[in-house]
Amino acid sequence: MAVIKANSEDVRLLARLMRAEAEGEGELGMLMVGNVGVNRILGNCLDFRDIRTMNQMVFQSPGGFEAPQKGYFYQRARDSDIRLARRVVNGERTWPASNALWFFRPEGECPGTWYNQQNTGRFKAHCFFSPTFENCPSVF
């Protein structure tokens, strides 16, 4: 059962985002990017107040993802990417992105915090950061 409202266009949009942000990180990395996106829609907190739709989440500016600024993002979603996006929309969570609202790729080690948000872990090149339950209970 879906944890956010998403039609087939929304799922394809999320699939394109996941691929563009983390294809080099494999399926798990792509699932984690999807977790961050879904959490931003669920959260309605911090930098993501009033982000209620897939379109708002993907194209949020400022403060959104880098992928929509790159041509690669605009390629058609593959079936395998769509299947991964559906898994995330249906509530599959992958640690360390389970409750994360942010991620980035540092040059070296992951910092303990990023903009006052706690590091929840690293997967390959990306570090993930989650809010506290008090700041954003909807993602927990």
C-alpha atoms as a printed R data frame, in Angstrom:
    type eleno elety resid chain resno      x      y       z
1   ATOM     1    CA   MET     A     1  0.000  0.000   0.000
2   ATOM     2    CA   ALA     A     2  1.374  3.402  -0.979
3   ATOM     3    CA   VAL     A     3  2.658  5.677   1.787
4   ATOM     4    CA   ILE     A     4  2.279  8.747  -0.433
5   ATOM     5    CA   LYS     A     5 -0.186  9.617  -3.151
6   ATOM     6    CA   ALA     A     6  1.476  8.832  -6.486
7   ATOM     7    CA   ASN     A     7  0.103  8.078  -9.927
8   ATOM     8    CA   SER     A     8  2.079  6.393 -12.714
9   ATOM     9    CA   GLU     A     9  3.556  9.729 -13.879
10  ATOM    10    CA   ASP     A    10  4.718 10.441 -10.332
11  ATOM    11    CA   VAL     A    11  6.363  7.018 -10.101
12  ATOM    12    CA   ARG     A    12  8.177  7.588 -13.409
13  ATOM    13    CA   LEU     A    13  9.328 11.018 -12.215
14  ATOM    14    CA   LEU     A    14 10.690  9.506  -8.985
15  ATOM    15    CA   ALA     A    15 12.361  6.735 -11.010
16  ATOM    16    CA   ARG     A    16 14.147  9.333 -13.144
17  ATOM    17    CA   LEU     A    17 15.290 11.190 -10.022
18  ATOM    18    CA   MET     A    18 16.570  8.023  -8.367
19  ATOM    19    CA   ARG     A    19 18.501  7.021 -11.477
20  ATOM    20    CA   ALA     A    20 19.979 10.460 -12.090
21  ATOM    21    CA   GLU     A    21 21.067 10.937  -8.469
22  ATOM    22    CA   ALA     A    22 22.421  7.466  -7.721
23  ATOM    23    CA   GLU     A    23 22.688  5.108 -10.686
24  ATOM    24    CA   GLY     A    24 26.369  4.586  -9.894
25  ATOM    25    CA   GLU     A    25 25.402  3.446  -6.386
26  ATOM    26    CA   GLY     A    26 23.351  0.519  -7.701
27  ATOM    27    CA   GLU     A    27 19.827 -0.495  -6.728
28  ATOM    28    CA   LEU     A    28 20.354  0.073  -2.993
29  ATOM    29    CA   GLY     A    29 21.699  3.564  -3.562
30  ATOM    30    CA   MET     A    30 18.788  4.368  -5.837
31  ATOM    31    CA   LEU     A    31 16.318  3.057  -3.234
32  ATOM    32    CA   MET     A    32 17.927  5.325  -0.643
33  ATOM    33    CA   VAL     A    33 17.508  8.388  -2.859
34  ATOM    34    CA   GLY     A    34 13.872  7.358  -3.248
35  ATOM    35    CA   ASN     A    35 13.551  7.137   0.539
36  ATOM    36    CA   VAL     A    36 14.809 10.697   0.888
37  ATOM    37    CA   GLY     A    37 12.312 11.903  -1.723
38  ATOM    38    CA   VAL     A    38  9.344 10.120  -0.147
39  ATOM    39    CA   ASN     A    39 10.402 11.375   3.296
40  ATOM    40    CA   ARG     A    40 10.403 14.945   2.018
41  ATOM    41    CA   ILE     A    41  6.786 14.522   0.910
42  ATOM    42    CA   LEU     A    42  5.779 12.794   4.150
43  ATOM    43    CA   GLY     A    43  7.660 15.205   6.381
44  ATOM    44    CA   ASN     A    44  5.962 18.574   5.997
45  ATOM    45    CA   CYS     A    45  8.739 19.909   8.232
46  ATOM    46    CA   LEU     A    46 11.933 21.939   8.212
47  ATOM    47    CA   ASP     A    47 13.008 22.752   4.617
48  ATOM    48    CA   PHE     A    48 10.143 20.699   3.225
49  ATOM    49    CA   ARG     A    49  7.030 22.392   4.597
50  ATOM    50    CA   ASP     A    50  4.226 22.338   2.053
51  ATOM    51    CA   ILE     A    51  6.041 19.853  -0.218
52  ATOM    52    CA   ARG     A    52  3.011 17.612  -0.802
53  ATOM    53    CA   THR     A    53  3.470 16.227  -4.322
54  ATOM    54    CA   MET     A    54  6.132 14.381  -6.277
55  ATOM    55    CA   ASN     A    55  6.487 17.298  -8.662
56  ATOM    56    CA   GLN     A    56  7.010 19.795  -5.814
57  ATOM    57    CA   MET     A    57  9.591 17.507  -4.214
58  ATOM    58    CA   VAL     A    58 11.581 16.786  -7.366
59  ATOM    59    CA   PHE     A    59 11.677 20.384  -8.597
60  ATOM    60    CA   GLN     A    60 11.957 22.188  -5.233
61  ATOM    61    CA   SER     A    61 14.141 25.249  -5.597
62  ATOM    62    CA   PRO     A    62 16.078 26.298  -3.680
63  ATOM    63    CA   GLY     A    63 16.936 23.369  -1.474
64  ATOM    64    CA   GLY     A    64 16.055 20.540  -3.804
65  ATOM    65    CA   PHE     A    65 17.930 17.957  -5.810
66  ATOM    66    CA   GLU     A    66 20.669 18.691  -8.348
67  ATOM    67    CA   ALA     A    67 19.519 16.094 -10.893
68  ATOM    68    CA   PRO     A    68 16.731 18.179 -12.525
69  ATOM    69    CA   GLN     A    69 19.418 20.671 -13.543
70  ATOM    70    CA   LYS     A    70 21.196 18.012 -15.623
71  ATOM    71    CA   GLY     A    71 20.224 16.598 -19.013
72  ATOM    72    CA   TYR     A    72 20.572 12.991 -17.865
73  ATOM    73    CA   PHE     A    73 17.552 13.439 -15.583
74  ATOM    74    CA   TYR     A    74 15.298 14.000 -18.610
75  ATOM    75    CA   GLN     A    75 15.869 10.566 -20.138
76  ATOM    76    CA   ARG     A    76 12.942  8.155 -20.080
77  ATOM    77    CA   ALA     A    77 12.692  5.979 -16.968
78  ATOM    78    CA   ARG     A    78 13.630  2.336 -17.506
79  ATOM    79    CA   ASP     A    79 11.324 -0.458 -16.325
80  ATOM    80    CA   SER     A    80 13.854 -1.483 -13.674
81  ATOM    81    CA   ASP     A    81 13.950  2.101 -12.330
82  ATOM    82    CA   ILE     A    82 10.138  2.232 -12.229
83  ATOM    83    CA   ARG     A    83 10.023 -1.013 -10.236
84  ATOM    84    CA   LEU     A    84 12.443  0.471  -7.685
85  ATOM    85    CA   ALA     A    85 10.413  3.675  -7.435
86  ATOM    86    CA   ARG     A    86  7.227  1.684  -6.807
87  ATOM    87    CA   ARG     A    87  8.931 -0.156  -3.958
88  ATOM    88    CA   VAL     A    88  9.771  3.153  -2.272
89  ATOM    89    CA   VAL     A    89  6.309  4.639  -2.853
90  ATOM    90    CA   ASN     A    90  4.890  1.467  -1.295
91  ATOM    91    CA   GLY     A    91  6.878  2.105   1.874
92  ATOM    92    CA   GLU     A    92 10.112  0.133   1.518
93  ATOM    93    CA   ARG     A    93 12.798  1.822   3.603
94  ATOM    94    CA   THR     A    94 16.505  1.219   3.352
95  ATOM    95    CA   TRP     A    95 18.975  2.159   6.079
96  ATOM    96    CA   PRO     A    96 20.743  4.584   6.435
97  ATOM    97    CA   ALA     A    97 18.182  6.586   4.444
98  ATOM    98    CA   SER     A    98 15.116  5.195   6.259
99  ATOM    99    CA   ASN     A    99 14.301  8.523   7.921
100 ATOM   100    CA   ALA     A   100 16.697 10.783   6.040
101 ATOM   101    CA   LEU     A   101 15.728 14.081   4.444
102 ATOM   102    CA   TRP     A   102 19.174 14.917   3.048
103 ATOM   103    CA   PHE     A   103 22.199 13.311   1.459
104 ATOM   104    CA   PHE     A   104 25.328 14.503  -0.245
105 ATOM   105    CA   ARG     A   105 28.589 13.215  -1.619
106 ATOM   106    CA   PRO     A   106 31.564 14.587   0.329
107 ATOM   107    CA   GLU     A   107 35.163 14.621  -0.830
108 ATOM   108    CA   GLY     A   108 36.224 12.625   2.235
109 ATOM   109    CA   GLU     A   109 34.591 11.353   5.392
110 ATOM   110    CA   CYS     A   110 30.970 12.041   6.296
111 ATOM   111    CA   PRO     A   111 30.631 14.839   8.834
112 ATOM   112    CA   GLY     A   112 28.803 13.997  12.073
113 ATOM   113    CA   THR     A   113 26.196 16.626  11.314
114 ATOM   114    CA   TRP     A   114 25.180 18.634   8.281
115 ATOM   115    CA   TYR     A   115 23.153 21.810   8.806
116 ATOM   116    CA   ASN     A   116 22.463 20.567  12.351
117 ATOM   117    CA   GLN     A   117 21.089 17.239  11.104
118 ATOM   118    CA   GLN     A   118 22.536 13.969  12.394
119 ATOM   119    CA   ASN     A   119 24.542 11.683  10.118
120 ATOM   120    CA   THR     A   120 22.731  8.344   9.949
121 ATOM   121    CA   GLY     A   121 25.350  6.609   7.849
122 ATOM   122    CA   ARG     A   122 27.075  6.283   4.531
123 ATOM   123    CA   PHE     A   123 26.356  4.118   1.523
124 ATOM   124    CA   LYS     A   124 29.163  4.079  -1.019
125 ATOM   125    CA   ALA     A   125 29.769  7.753  -1.878
126 ATOM   126    CA   HIS     A   126 26.696  9.291  -0.224
127 ATOM   127    CA   CYS     A   127 26.224 10.380   3.389
128 ATOM   128    CA   PHE     A   128 22.655 10.496   4.765
129 ATOM   129    CA   PHE     A   129 21.250 12.865   7.379
130 ATOM   130    CA   SER     A   130 18.041 12.643   9.374
131 ATOM   131    CA   PRO     A   131 16.096 15.119  11.473
132 ATOM   132    CA   THR     A   132 15.158 14.387  15.058
133 ATOM   133    CA   PHE     A   133 11.764 12.910  15.848
134 ATOM   134    CA   GLU     A   134 10.889 16.167  17.610
135 ATOM   135    CA   ASN     A   135 11.645 18.237  14.489
136 ATOM   136    CA   CYS     A   136  9.982 15.935  11.993
137 ATOM   137    CA   PRO     A   137  7.848 13.117  13.471
138 ATOM   138    CA   SER     A   138  6.188 12.274  10.133
139 ATOM   139    CA   VAL     A   139  9.328 10.608   8.762
140 ATOM   140    CA   PHE     A   140  9.595  8.178  11.681
